[in-house]
Amino acid sequence: MAGKSSSIAPTTYSPSPTLKVKKKQQQQQQPIFKDVDWVRPDGRSFQHCRPAFLRTGAVNSASGSAYAEFGNTKVIVSVFGPRESKKAMMFSDIGRLNCNVSYTTFASSIRGQGSEHKEFSSMLHKALEGAVMLESFPKTTVDVFALVLESGGSDLPVVISCASLALADAGIMMFDLVTSVSVSCLGTNLVIDPITEEESYQDGSLMITSMPSRNEVTQLTLSGDWSTPKIHEAMQLCLDACLKLGEIMRSCLREATSAPHE
Amino acid sequence: MGVTDVSGDMAGEMEVDAFRRLFPLRFYERHLSESIRPDARPLGKSRDTTVALGAVASADGSALAKIGHTTMLAAIKMEVMTPTSDSPDEGCIAIDFHMPAICSPLVRPGRPAEEAPVISKQLTDVILSFDGCWLFSSGMVNMKELCLIPGKAAWMAYLDIYCLDADGALFDAALLSAVAAFSHLHIPAVSLNDEGRVVSVSEEQVEGNSIKEPLNKGKRKLTLSSTPFALTCILHKKYILADPTAEEESIMETLVTVVLDVTGRLVSFYKPGGAFLAYTSAVQDCIALTRQRVKELQKILIDAIADMELD
């Protein structure tokens, strides 16, 4: 669990450098930062993702759960159900997915209220509903609750990936695991898996949520200032990283099932 | 009457799991009569307990405590405030206990759990002193240590405890994580700027002497006196079960929580009603169990602190 990540070596899922020409371009063009040899605050290269640590079965009382630690971003997701829908709900012959994302008061550097994050809750729902086979649990609800223990940047992608792992742990049927990666555009540079500091300086951001083995995208958000070639490049980066993250998540699930039970 | 008779007859044929679900109380009583619990613990034994310090990097002090499956994450954030006129030389501690929806199937978002404010209040009562006279009270923290400039500036410590997994004995785990977070707490260095305001300074600035002497040099750690530890027990007929799981708490509802400090003084005793009344002997047994448990917990905490200092 938290702080105990040393037992399993964290694995990275950085995309392979797509085109070497593009890397050269990055160096030729003048970055917005004064220092040409600008390095990221945590010393990664631009296309290098943070080490990802994933573990299922973090919460014993839930039907399924997962813990994810990507650098300083730490998230727990619990899945409950399928269970009875709220009384006030209308009859539905397909299942319902109920998502909720909240933050702890100490998640960010300034103490917050620790309340529900409505925007992320609805984004998480939209990212997952296309992948979950809702018709496999008619008339009932599956609750997906996420708690961000510590916010270190790229929170939503981590929440989404962790949630799909928790759903898999709970045995909820899905078409594929859902993986999510974001890229920030800083001047002419594309930095993958940005930390909070980079996100605060970004000119634009792109987040892709995909089902890697089907090569389908369930959610794509794009904000800020982008040129078409940049979008194309960022999408390739994200999809490649999604594919690799999917492999890590799959191996995490395999480990959980092959490990002897307590 | 009918129910117990039926269960007696059917017990032989029924599968253990079905019996456990249909007649939970009889299931437990059969175990208890053999002096064992379904999870193979003797009645007076607590579950495995671990403490890890420094789990949250964004907080000034933090700890993760696990008792069995029950998991608590406590974190302290320090802020500078103006002290009240009643106590110009004292800081303040605000304690909040949260049960987010992830911790239990019984908690839904938007509807706070009933236990959460109760445990919040109990924690506040135990951790803070009641009478303001620190030497003779249970107060673990001397509020005067949280003072920066009398009447002008003092520390406000926000202690937030999150239950990540609820499986019984929530108060015990919450108190353990809170105490551990206080022993991990590293108060940030602050200094007075030219306008006379308190500003935080980074470690490098302190070492490089590029600014004035920090206000709180040498006062970066709190002196913790008489750390309290708790043990919750279930009273059921003549049996006393230490450190109950959520299942045990839901079936046998008479709970007794004892809080002792490391010197063995009674800090708090809490028995919120319940079906069974406690005889003096049962109370003494609970306190004796807690006394043993305090020794265990103290060792676990000391080991956790030693582990952290090695890293």
Interface residues (C-beta under 8 A of the other chain):
Chain A: M1 A2 G3 K4 A58 V59 N60 S61 A62 S63 S65 N72 K74 I76 V77 S78 F80 R83 N100 S102 T104 T105 F106 A107 S108 S109 R111 G114 E116 D143 F145 A146 L147 L149 E150 S151
Chain B: A52 G54 A55 V56 A57 S58 A59 S62 L64 K66 H69 T71 L73 A75 K77 E79 D96 H98 P100 A101 I102 C103 S104 P105 R108 P109 G110 Y158 D160 Y162 L164 D165 A166 D167 A246
